[in-house]
Amino acid sequence: MKKILIIAFILTLPASLSALIMMSFDEPNVLRGLSHNSITDIVEHNGAVWMSTGAGLSFLYFDSTFWNQYDSSNGLTSDAVSAMYSAGETLWVAGNYFDSVGNDEYTIADGLFYTSDDGQTWDTLKPENTKGVYKVLYDITGIDNLIFCASWIGGLIGSFDGGQTWKNIYFSANDSITATSPSYLVEDTAIWSNMYFSAAADTTHRDTLILWAGSVAGLRRFVYSAAYLKPNSRYILDYVAGDSFVYVCGDRGLTRIAFDSTEADTLATFFHSSFESDGLPGPTVTTAYEFGGMLFVGTADTIDGNGTGVAVSDDDGISFSAGLAGLEDVVGPGKYAVEFVSVGSHLFMAALEAGLYVSSDTGGNWQKIYLDPADSTLTNSRNIIHSVAADSNNLWIGTDSGVVLAYISDLGTVDSTKYSVFDDAANSGARSHKVAVQKIGPSSDVVDSTIIWSLNHPLDTSVGDYTVFYSNDNGTTWKTDNLNLVGTKYNDIAFINHLIYLVGKNVFNQSPNRIFWYPTPGSLIKDSQVGTITFSGLDLTSIYIRSDTIFLGSENGFAISPPGGGANIVWRIYRANLNPTAFDKVNTYTIPYLSGNFVNVLDVQPLNNGQSRIWASTRPAAAGQTSAISTSTVNGLNWNILLDGTEIWNFAFNGPEVFAATSNGLQYSPDTGYTWQTITIDGVLAPPASPAGPDTAANLVPFSLDSNTFVTAVTIIGDTLWVGTLENGAARIALADFGTDNWEIFRFYDDRQDVYAYPVPFSMNGNEYLYFHYPVKKEGYVTIKVFDFNMDLVATAIDNQYRTPDIYFTDRWDGRLEAGGPVAVGIYYFKVSVSSGETYWGKLAIIP
């Protein structure tokens, strides 16, 4: 929602913020009309319609006919209001005042006022970037305790605690630098990105807030998601796929990624995270597996810490229950699940020092399996299980003494075992940290060969080496015939048929055939949108490939990409944002999506399908750009430009209907912008509220606002459409009457003048009648005469007409002389005489 205040002047101009708090206690001035005919904004607040005017604030309770006013005389510290925002019981107002230096007049931002009792008390906040020259707040928006302000030079600022503290919201690191630039010239394009004029909060996306903010350098879409709607883990331990989701296991819970959604849709549908509050027995999720319609997860208190148990979910990871029978020992130091795998109806779990477990009833009951039954102690390194992989009815198991091949019976028991022992030595490590099975063939159903891989880590790094082994003869012999596979700590492995992907310390290694390897350092794994975000120097912890998508985990976030070759892979990197005051992502939109890069008005239209449409008034910031409406659905993916060449100042919506306040009248679209028409506002002037009684219905004055009227504000309150203008006051009409001449027009009324004529100045070319307004305290007969500047009688407008007492009357004159011709241009006086003895004088002006 946008304001007119000083925009013409502005456009000609060649961390936590402290706030000064002041309070005032005042009662409003009670008026019989608006405090000023210039309206810059209209909002609903606490059972009243509030308007920012050229003389402070005017507001009208829905059940009253009297207007109330606040200005610098009774609560506000300044009269020029540039923005308003209603948040529950609190009304926020941006104040300004004018000052002159030499021949130049400046608008000085004067901070924020807020009231929670309809203005009886006002608190004043003056955060640093809300006060001073050029720092006018042109828009305020938010939800609940979140408040955002768009400031011309002060930038985009926000409060996340109801206004107690404030911070700048920077689109980029460069904005934080240019924000301190001493140059305030519009021609200095370096600061355009941090010059804001509009803001709108879109709350139609579950618990995700979309903050749209308009600057001189385009439109920004800031996304703030609730913790459960975004990734929370920095250290990624494992990836697991289900039927509809990929599950990311990490140090701060479980995050699932939807296959049927995209991040461009919204983080709210792309991600969902679960925590201890959702039933997880520990904060760190070490691994997960989907089996039999259930999701099983292992948990711990920290990375490499104490196991806290295993939990299961029957709703795709939304909620969990723990305490599975037989897993009481999967708790404590070094005892947590690290991998699950299934063989037929049997689910197996590797749990480090807790050993190997199996369940044959979909996780209801578990039994421990000893790979070397003759020695079930932890001193037997075969009982320390790091990994498990399935190949038909066989299990490949990674232990502290190498790889074990276990042949599984139909009952889920081990029929026999085969041991492949590795030693800590040169080019060898004893521990099989990860085992994996590679199937090579023309299709998933036709397999030409099977290769078993083991990523080995030394138990003693002073003796052994990190080494990658493979076997193509079912574990009879193991090879490591490439220097790329020795000396680098590899953590995980994945395959696409014959293609091999290895991840480890600062490396993403690829091979088409086990012979040639193409390592990519972490520095070349960079975000495609923000190139400074990379995996440089990080430990790459896990990898998973589903169909045509690679999921890559690290010690600081994860990346997603279609597979490709080397550094040519296009990655999107996601990192946990644990700062609730920092946005989770941001998009920017400029020409040609917009008609112009200066975005001075924003509003959000909720749609019936649960989506929303963003409406922006876009203005030229440089040559070749135009003024128009730029609008988009689906979070900024599809843009349309409407009413090209029109300056827009405000929007309002009623279902598919769109109302636009423009410099050329009120524009209306019944079909979400496909067609438009200009609305002429025909109706009557609302009689000034009268302590003596209302005006008679017979004396209501017709009034019109044509298509050339400069309309500055429009809003819908309940079932009523309200419109504000630059010079002609405000108007309202019931939505049910829209399209008729049932408008009611409100204008400025000076309480000090009970007798007046309007419109003044009066032109017979623009107005049909001139109206006289006056009180009658005692019944009698009224005569109204008009005199010229020399006090010669010009016309008798009303001659000896009976009027009842205690009421205000409005009578009209057609502007003609007694002889019938038009009165001459000039200054005139009128006299109202009542036979009871009352006499009133007034002044008027006639123009061509």
MOJO-V265836 format. One record per backbone hydrogen bond with DSSP energy under -1.0 kcal/mol. CO is the residue of the C=O (numbers start at 1). NH is the residue of the N-H. Records with the same first field share a line. If there is no record, write none. Layout:
CO=NH + NH
This chain:
4=7
6=10
7=11
9=12
10=13
13=186
14=187
22=124
24=122
29=69
31=67
32=689
34=749
37=729
38=54
41=52
43=50
47=62
48=45
49=60
50=43
51=58
52=40
56=53
57=70
58=51
59=68
60=49
61=64
67=31
68=59
69=29
70=57
71=74 + 76
79=56
80=96
83=94
85=92
87=90
90=87
91=115
92=85
93=113
94=82
95=110
96=80
97=108
99=106
101=104
104=101
106=99
107=134
108=97
109=132
111=95
112=125
113=93
114=123
115=91
117=120
120=26
122=24
123=114
124=22
125=112
127=130
130=111
132=109 + 135
134=153
136=152
139=150
141=148
143=146
145=162
146=143
147=159
148=141
149=157
150=138
151=196
155=151
156=169
157=149
158=167
159=147
166=17
167=158
172=176
174=178
175=179
177=180
178=181
185=188
187=189
188=191
191=194
192=195 + 216
195=216
198=214
200=212
202=210
205=208
209=224
210=202
211=222
212=200
213=220
214=197 + 198
215=599
218=215
219=589
220=213
221=587
222=211
223=584
224=209
226=229
227=230
228=273
234=557
235=251
238=249
240=247
244=259
245=242
246=257
247=240
248=255
249=237 + 238
250=285
253=250
254=274
255=248
256=272
257=246
262=265 + 266
266=269 + 270
267=271
270=258
272=256
274=254
275=278 + 280
276=279
278=320
283=253
284=300
287=298
289=296
291=294
294=291
295=313
296=289
297=311
298=286
299=308
300=284
302=305
305=334
306=301
307=332
309=299
311=297
312=321
313=295
321=312
324=327
325=366
327=330
329=331
332=307 + 335
334=353
339=350
341=348
343=346
346=343
347=359
348=341
349=357
350=338 + 339
351=354
352=355 + 385
355=351
356=369
357=349
358=367
359=347
361=364
367=358
372=375
377=380
380=383
381=384 + 400
385=352
387=398
389=396
391=394
393=408
394=391
395=406
396=389
397=404
398=386 + 387
399=402 + 432
402=399
403=420
404=397
405=418
406=395
407=415
409=412
413=409
416=407
418=405
420=403
425=428
428=425 + 465
431=433 + 457
434=455
436=453
438=451
440=448 + 449
446=443
449=440
451=438
452=471
453=436
454=469
455=433 + 434
456=467
457=431
460=463 + 464
466=487
467=456
469=454
470=479
471=452
473=476
479=470
482=485
483=486
485=468
488=490
489=505
492=503
494=501
496=499
499=496
500=511
501=494
502=509
503=491 + 492
504=507 + 540
507=504
508=520
509=502
510=518
511=500
520=508
521=524
522=525 + 535
524=526
525=535
530=533
533=527
535=538
538=506
539=555
542=553
544=551
546=549
549=546
550=561
551=544
552=559
553=542
554=236
557=554
558=574
559=552
560=572
561=550
565=568
566=569
571=528
572=560
574=558
579=582
585=223
587=221
589=219
590=593
595=626
597=218
598=619
601=617
603=615
605=613
607=610
611=607
613=605
614=632
615=603
616=630
617=600 + 601
618=628
619=598
622=625
627=645
628=618
629=642
630=616
631=640
632=614
633=637 + 638
640=631
642=629
643=646
647=663
649=2
650=661
652=659
654=657
656=672
657=654
658=669
659=652
660=667
661=649
662=665 + 711
665=662
666=679
667=660
668=677
669=658
671=674
677=668
680=682
681=705
682=743
683=703
684=745
696=699
697=700
701=685
703=683
705=681
706=709
709=665
710=726
713=724
715=722
717=720
719=735
720=717
721=733
722=715
723=731
724=712 + 713
725=39
729=725
730=746
731=723
732=744
733=721
734=737
735=738
737=740
743=684
744=732
745=686
746=730
747=34
750=753
756=773
758=771
762=847
763=767
770=813
771=758
772=811
773=756
774=809
776=806 + 807
780=803
781=835
782=801
783=833
784=797 + 798
785=831
786=794 + 795
787=829
788=791
792=788
794=818
795=786
798=784
801=782
803=780
807=776
809=774
811=772
813=770
815=823
817=820
821=817
826=846
828=844
829=787
830=842
831=785
832=840
833=783
834=837
838=834
840=832
842=830
844=828
845=762
846=826
